[in-house]
């Protein structure tokens, strides 16, 4: 195949030998592409473009056999390297890169994946405080779920249809992985399907999460802003959804997940549902 010019986001890099680099790229036309950049460590054909988070213009060539493409040359379109010296943004961005690499098909058109990830990285680089960065992460995670055909049911109980903002003080809700739905405590026996494990989440935390990704909801219900300490339980549920619906993710976890959880004051990866005792 002749070489083609393609915009790409750099998701991952690793040394191949003393001179070459293996690069994982996200492209609109070919989805996830793994390519070797011959002499990529020193060659002027790449400059400083092969840094994670960068958006580049790449000349790539498909292999005659195998899956390893060749990256012939590249230059930076947008360089986010300095922005991600901020540790929090680095952790959020690294988790986003890994997750995108796992859910994006290989060598298939993936414009929606590209647009979502480019918007996330660009917006994260421009975020002015921790709260804004956290909201962007949650919006990105919801976007990834939608790409998988999932839309978490955040507004109303699956059984009673009672809106989430009608919950009582201290009331917990139970969430299901198979269809991203939830119910109030008293309905969990009707809600559980075939012995499926359920996640227990503080109802107010789920409401704050919904509001953090929906400005109109936040204004209507005057919700206290979603905070880092709220993230651990929500992240447990979201990661559980990805593990349930993305083949192999439960066996090979995302490496940056532990760092992400530590920002939420957790020491170990979560994602273990609570069994319904009924």
Secondary structure, DSSP 8 states (H G I E B T S, - for coil): ---EEEEEEEEEEEESSSS-EEEEEEETTTEEEEEEETTTTT-TTTTT--STT-EEEEEEE--SSSS-EEEEEEEEEE--TTGGGSHHHHHHHHHHHHHHHHHS-BTS--HHHHHHHHHHHHHHHH--SHHHHHHHHHHHHHHHHHHTT-----SB-TTT--BGGG--TT-EEEEETTT--EEEGGGHHHH--TT--EEEEEHHHHHHHHHHT-HHHHHHHT-----HHHHHHHHHHHHHHHHHHSTTTTTS--TTHHHHHHTTT-SS-----B----
